[in-house]
Amino acid sequence: MSEMSERKNRVISGVVVSDGMDKTVVVRIERQVKHPIYGKYIRRSAKVSAHDENNDCKVGDLVSVVETRPFSKTKSWCLESIDKRAIRVDAG
């Protein structure tokens, strides 16, 4: 295959909102869209499930995920990198 026919997968960044599952994290993706009539920018978000092979991510981490083949019914994204770790504060 030539290099021109190779597809580029989407890479998006978001915040981890759940890490309760094994090898899976839920990432919230935020974007801003302009209201069609009023022109005001509105914040919209979507949640995607991403594959985290080593269970490295924790809630609050800023991560980059890349679109990939489906791992399961709802999981079509894979963790690419952890951009910024969340600050942890001990309760005790």
Secondary structure, 3 states (H helix, E strand, C coil): CCHHHCCCCCEEEEEEEECCCCCEEEEEEEEEEECCCCCCEEEEEEEEEEECCCCCCCCCCEEEEEECCCCCCCEEEEEEEEEECCCCCCCC
